[in-house]
Amino acid sequence: MVQKNSLNKILVVCGPTGSGKSALSVELALKYGGEVVSADSVAIYKGLDVGSAKPDSKEKKGVIHHMIDVVTPFDDFSVSDYENMALKAVEDILSRGKLPIICGGTGFYINSILYKMSYGKTKGDEKIRQKYQEMAQNLGNRAVFEVLKNKDPETAQILHENDLVRVIRALEIVESTGVKKSDIKDEKTPRYDFISIMTDMPRETLYDRINKRVDIMVEKGIESEVKSLIDKGVTIQNQCMQGIGYKEVYESITRGEPFPYELVKMNSRRYAKRQITFFKRNENLYKYNPLLDGEFEKLCKIIDNFLNF
């Protein structure tokens, strides 16, 4: 059980795909009386199990997991949607004297929990907002995001195309004031006291693990899973099919081509590299190699100190 002086503290387990985040978060939850809040942009979807490597009941070891299987494959889900749902889960966990452990590789999801972002104090413009909301409905979120990339590329670099609320907000600012949102200093206020634990290992070892993970996906039936989703009416236009592994397999199935082993592996490795770059900027960051003997004990001492145990 987490002590009273730790009730506004959370742990973050982040890092690249295939680096052992899920297993570590479960072990920490078992040791510290915690519950896991997933921060994975694919695991939120029901029916997308193999490609997202969702932990099964055996891997969860009885630990409660939140923010998994919360929407259907036909739903769009923005960072703002995640923020609203995940914060409720975090507050619920804290209210019961448990330790929230945010675990995942989607950096924008994690940051939406950790920080309150002002995103400028310029008044909203309903006409501009409605214009881009209609564009998103007719042409998709990416079309709106491309506009932002042209008008304010700096802001586009720190937002995700599916974070439609903030993308449109940035466009409102630049179109109504002529000042780019990236030129406005935002307040970045932490909501909680936290430390970030990034699962880290030599790059060659990580890439080998990623390659093997793709092979395991095939063994577990990623193709059958995608075919089942297609049979239910899911198309490449649905947001869920933009996840690495799903997009490539969808296209290979619809084209009648063999499983794209090397393409999925290459895209997964590239994604891991971007994740590492993103998480290295995290505040209060501790790098953890799950493959080294004695590392877990060292990590627990740091967490004990953080939680004032």
N, C-alpha and C positions, 0 to 999 in steps of 0.2 A: 504493500500500500504506500502511495506517495504521501509524504509528510505534509502537514498544513502549510509550512513555509515554502512549499514547492507548487502550490496550487495554481499559480499563473505562469508556470514554466512548461515548455514543450521541447521535445526532441525532434530533430529533422534528420532523416536518413535519406540521402540523395546520392546521385552518381549515375554513371553510364549504364546502359542496358547490359544485362548479363554479368554484373559485377557483384551480385550477392546481397542486394539491398533487402529483398523480401525476407530472406532467412535471418539476416541480422535484426531487422525490426521485430520479428517474432521473438527472438532470443531476448532482446531488450525488454519487450513487453512482459515476458514471463518473469524476468528478474525484478522489474520495477513496478509491476502491477499496472501495466499500460494497455492501451487499445490502439490499434493501427488505423490511421486515416490515409487511405490510398491517394496518391497524387499522380495518377496515370491517365492520360487522355484517351486511352483505348479501353482500359479495364472498366471504365464507367458504363460501357455498353453491354447489355445482356446478349448472350450468344456469341460474343467474341472472346473466347476462352483460350484457345490454343495459341493464337498469335500474340496475345497480350501476356501470356505466361502467368495467368492468375493463379495464386496459390490455392491448392485444393485443401480439403478438410484436414488431411494428414499434415500438410505443410503448415497450416495455420496453428496446429497444436492447441486448439481450444481458444486461441486469442481472438477476440472480437475485431473484425475488420469493417471499416466504414468506406463509403464512396466507391463501392464495387457493384456493378450491375444495377445502376440507378436510373438508366434511361434505355429506351429501345434503339435498335439500329437505325430507325427512321428519324430519330430526333437530332436536331442540331444542339450543340452544347457549348456555350462560350466560357471563357475564363470567369466572367461575372457570374454565370450560373453556378460554376464550381465554387466560387468564393462564397456565395450565399448559402449553399448546401453544406459545404465543408466547415464553415465557421459555426454553424449550428451543431454539427457533430463534435467539434472541438470544445465548445462551451458545455455541451452535455457531458462529455467525458470529464472535464474539469469539475463540474458541479457534483459529480459522484466521487470525487477524490482520487480519480485515476489520472494516469499520465498519458497525454496525447502524443503519439509518435507518428509524425507525418512521413510517409515513405513513398518515394516515387522518383521518376526521372523527368517529369514535366515541370520545368523550372517556373514557368509562369503560374502554374497552379500553386506551387509552394509559396511563391512570393505574395500571391493574393491572400494567403492566410497570415503570413508573417507581418505584412505591412498595410497600413492605411495610406492610400495614395490620393492626393488632392486632384491631380490632373488638371491643374489650372483653375483659377477662380472666375474665369470669364463666364458671363451669363450664357445660357443655352439659347440656341436659335431653332425654333420648332420647324421652320421651313427647310432649313439645311438638314436637320435630323431626319425629317420625313423623306426628303429626297434620297438620302443614302439608305434609309431603311427599305424604301421601294426598290432601289437598285440591288440591294442584297437579296430581296425576295425574288426578283426577276432574273438576276445574273449570278447570284451567289456572293458569299462573303469575300471571295478572292478579288472580285471586280472592284469592290469598295477599297480593299486593301491596296490594290494597285494604284488607285487614285492617291491614297495617302503616301505611298512610296514616291510618287512624283512631286507631291506638294510639301511633304515633310519627311524625307528619307531617314533622318536621324531618329524620329519617333517610331517610324515603321520598324526600325531595327530592334526595338525593345518591346514591341507588341506582337501578338500572334494574330493571324488573319481571322481566326474564329473568336477573338475577343472583340466582337462587333461593337459593343457599347463604347469601349474606349477608343476604338478606331474611329468611329463616327464622332465621338467627342473631340478628338484631335482635329478632325476635319472642320467641325463647327468653329473651333478656335481660330484656325488659320483663315477660314473663309469669312468669318465675321469681323476679325480684327486685323488681318494682314500679317499677324505675328505667328510664327510657327510655335507649336507647343513645345518643341525641343529647346526653344529659346527662353521658356518660362521655367523658373526654378520651382519644382514641386517639393512639397513636404513629403518625406518618406518616414512615417512614424511607425515604429515597431508596435505591434499589438501585444506581444508576449515577450518574456525573457526566454531566449532559446540558444541552443548550440546546434550547429550543423555537422553531421558526420558524413563525409563523402567516402564511399567505398572506392578504394584506389589500389591499383596494381600495375605492374609493368605493362606497357601498351601491347607488346607481343602476346603476353599471356591473356590479356583481355580480348584481343582479337581472336585468339584460338577458342576462347570460351564462347564468343559470339558466333563463330562459324559452327561450333558443335551445337549451339542452341538452335540454329536454323535447321540442322539435321534432325534434332529432336522434335521440332515443330512438324516436320514432314512425317516422322514416325507416329506422332500423336494424331495426325489427320487434319492438318491445316487446309488441305485441298477440299476435303469433305465438308469441313466447316464453312468454307467460303461458298461452295456449291449449294449448301443448305440455305445460306443467307440469300443467294441469288434466287433460289426457288421461292423464297418468301417475298421477293420483290425488291430486295436491296440492289441498288445500282452504284456505279462509280460516282454518281452525283451525291450520294449520301456521305455525310461527313465521316462516318465511321470507317468508310473504305479508303480514307486517306492515310491510315496508319501504315507504317512500314511493315511489309509482309503481306498485309491484306491487299493493298493497291496492286502490287506486283502479281500476286496470285490471281486476283480478279481478272487482270488483263490477260494473263496466260490462259486462263480457263475460257474466257470469252473469245480468244483468238485461236483456241485449239492448239496451243503450244505446250511444250514440256514445262515442268516446274522450273522456274527461274532461280535455281540454287545460287549461282554466283551473283546475280543482281541483288537478291535479297541480302546476301551476306555483305556485299559491298555497301549497300545503302544503310544497313545496320551499323557497320563500322563507321561510316561517315557521320551517322546520327550520334553515335557514342562520342566521337571526337567533338562535336558541337556541344553535347551535354557537359563534357569535361570543361570546356572553355567557359560555359555559362556558370557552372557551379563553383569554379575556382574563385569567382568574384564574391561568393557568399561571405557574409559576416560570421564571426565566431566559428570558423571552419576548422574541423579536425579531420585529417586524412587517415583512413583506416584500411589496412590491407587484411582481408579476411583469410588469406592463405598463410599468414605468418603465425607461428606458435607464440602464445603469450600476448598477442595483440588484444584479444577480448578482455583480458584482465586489466591491461593498461587503459583500455577505453572505459571500463567500468569505474576505475579510479577517478577519471576525469568527470564522468557523469555523477558519481557520488559527490564530488566536490561541488559540481554545478547545482545539484539538488539539495546540498547542505546536509547530506547523510552523515 
